Amino acid sequence: MTKADIVNEVAKSTGYEKVTVQNVVEAAMESIKASLVKGENVYLRGFGSFVIKERAKKTARNISKNQTITIEAHKIPSFKPAKSFVEQVKKLK
């Protein structure tokens, strides 16, 4: 499912125009990104959490050049689904 599919589904189920729904979806995504950039986690009850994870410094290998490289510690955004959401997905066949 793409962002356009989400906009279409929400517009169909709510009766709002696609342009309005698209603006709301874009605003929600921008708000989530802005919060994560500021270092704040985003919690959506019943859906999941957008959190910032800290990756430790590690050593890796570039096999094409046969070199050892160091990857510095860094932060990355991550999504952790809510337990109820995970249970619903597990029941799929």
N, C-alpha and C positions, 0 to 999 in steps of 0.2 A: 504494500500500500504506500502510495506517495502522498506528499502534502496536498496535491491537487485532489486525490481521492478522498482524503480527510475532509477537505473543504466541501466537496460534493456531497458526502454523506451527512455532514452537519447541516448543510443548507437544506438538504432533502428532509431531514428529520425535524428541523426547527421551523422551516418556512421562511427563513431569512434569505436575502439575496446573497449570491456567491461572493460578490465584492465585499460586502459587509463581513461575512464569515472569514474570508481570506485576510482582511485587515485584523480581525480578532486573533486568528491563528498566528499570524506574523507577530503581532504585539505580544502574545503569550510566549512565543519562542524567544523573542528579543529580551523579554523580561527574565526568562530563565537564564539565558546566556549572560546577561548583565549581572545577575546575582552571582553566578559562578565565577565570573571574572573578578568580582569584588571579594571572592573568597567565602561567599555564603552558600550553604547547601539549600536545596529546594525540596520540600516535602509535600507530596500530593497524596493525601490519605486515600487508601484503597487502590492506588495506582502504583506508586513507587517514589523513590528518592533520587534526585540528581545530586551527586556528591563529588567532592574533589578528593582524589586519592593521591597519596605521595608515593612515588616510585623511588626506590633506593638507588644509589650509585652502583653500577655493575660493570663488569668486564665482558666484552663481546668480541666476536671474531668476524672480520671481513674475509670470507673464504676465497673470494676472487683475487684478492691482493695478498692473501696469507698474512694479514696483519691483525694484531690485537688492538682493539680500540676501547676507550672508556666512555661509557654513557653516564653523564652526570645525573644526580638526583633531580627529579622534576615532578611536577604535578600534572595530573590529567583528569578530565571530567569523566564521570562514570554514572551509570544508571543501575539502581538496585530495585527490582520489582517488589511490590508489597506481597506478603505471604498469601493473602486472599487471591491476588492476581495470579501468583505462581500455581496455586491449587487449581484455579480455573483452567489454566493452560495444560496442566498435567492430566486433566480429565479428557482432553481431546483424543480422538482416535484416528 
